Amino acid sequence: MSDDPVHRSRRPRSRRAIASYLSRVARALRRGEPVLADEDQTVTVDPATESELDIVIDRDGDTATLELEIEWAADENDIVT
């Protein structure tokens, strides 16, 4: 398996825009629906019913990072680009 990501999105967003995106992700997960991974609606993911949530908070000098990662056993149909 390649170490290159299938998709990566990084852009400045307001706290409100981030909260709105995370709410949409949470709503889709709650309903068992595929999750739109980007605002352009070009990538969807469908995590397994049982997945692992990894939360990392890091500080490096003047920068703080919060990473939320959901990991599950891969299926050939769980990522659609």
C-alpha positions in Angstrom: 0.0 0.0 0.0 1.2 3.5 -0.9 2.1 6.0 1.8 0.7 8.8 -0.4 -2.7 10.0 0.8 -5.7 9.4 -1.4 -6.8 13.0 -0.6 -5.4 15.9 1.4 -7.1 19.3 2.0 -5.6 22.1 3.9 -6.8 25.7 3.9 -7.5 28.5 6.3 -11.0 28.3 7.8 -12.8 30.1 10.6 -13.5 28.3 13.9 -17.2 28.3 12.8 -16.5 26.7 9.4 -14.4 24.0 11.1 -17.3 23.3 13.5 -19.8 23.2 10.7 -17.6 20.7 8.8 -17.1 18.5 11.9 -20.9 18.6 12.5 -21.6 17.3 9.0 -19.0 14.5 9.5 -20.6 13.6 12.8 -24.1 13.6 11.3 -23.1 11.3 8.5 -21.3 8.9 10.9 -24.3 8.8 13.2 -26.6 7.9 10.3 -24.3 5.3 8.9 -23.9 7.3 5.7 -20.8 7.9 3.6 -18.9 11.0 4.7 -18.0 13.8 2.2 -14.3 14.3 2.9 -14.0 17.6 1.2 -16.1 20.7 0.4 -15.9 20.1 -3.3 -17.7 16.8 -2.8 -15.1 14.9 -4.8 -14.2 12.3 -2.2 -16.4 10.2 0.1 -15.4 7.7 2.8 -17.5 5.0 4.5 -15.7 4.0 7.7 -16.5 0.6 9.2 -19.1 0.3 11.9 -16.3 -0.3 14.5 -13.4 2.1 13.9 -10.6 3.4 16.0 -10.4 7.1 16.9 -6.9 8.5 17.5 -6.7 12.0 19.1 -3.3 13.8 19.2 -2.6 17.2 20.6 0.8 18.6 20.0 2.7 21.8 20.5 5.8 22.8 18.5 7.0 26.3 19.4 4.4 28.8 18.3 2.1 26.2 16.7 -0.4 23.9 18.3 -2.0 20.9 16.5 -5.1 18.9 17.1 -5.3 15.8 14.9 -8.4 13.6 14.8 -7.9 10.3 12.9 -10.4 7.6 12.3 -8.9 4.2 11.3 -10.7 1.1 10.1 -10.0 -2.2 8.3 -9.8 -1.2 4.6 -12.4 -2.3 2.1 -12.0 -1.6 -1.7 -15.4 0.3 -1.7 -14.8 2.5 1.4 -13.1 5.4 -0.4 -14.7 6.9 -3.6 -12.8 9.5 -5.5 
